[in-house]
Amino acid sequence: MGSWVEGMNEPFENSEAWRSARVLTNLVYSLCREGLLSRDFGLRDQLQRAALSVMNNVAEGWESLNTGEKRQAYNYARRSCGEVRSMNYILIDNHFVTETTNRQLHEQCERPGD
């Protein structure tokens, strides 16, 4: 089943939103393997699930043939970006990440919603 519903003959992997969500997910997974965050199982797991949800919901929306389902999947992706951004404040407030990493994560969270 292709992505022709989007008006393009391309798979979701070529979508800018999905590629940005993939970068976000990989950034989160990388952060979760390091330092104190790797031992905070609750925060780490929630952060990973939220980032992965962004990537998967973009793919799901892209592949959907139903406009309502497509919109709903993209909305879930956007909400998950908000969840990651919210947890990013916990990361900086509790010194899990540097200010540079915090900014990078925040900026990456905003890209999939563009």
C-alpha positions, 0 to 999 in steps of 0.5 A: 500500500503506497502513499499515493493518498498524500498525493505523492508516490513515495513511502513514508520514509521519504517524508520530512516529518518522518525523517525528523521524527526518526532523528528525534527518536534516535537522539532520545535513545542515545540520551537514554543510554548515558549517565543518570538518565540510563538509571531513571527507568520511569523517565527513560521509558516514558521518554523513549515511548513518547519519541517512538510514538512520534515516529510511528504515528507519522508513518501510520498517518502517512499510510492511512487511506482514511482522511480522519484516521490520517488526521488523528495519527498526525495529531497523536504524533504532535501530542507526543512531541509535546510530551517529549518537550515537557519531559525535556524540562525535567531533563534540564531541571535535574541536570540529565542533559546540558543546555546545548542538548536541551536546546537540540532536543527541543528544536528537534521536537518542533520539526515533526510538527512543521 
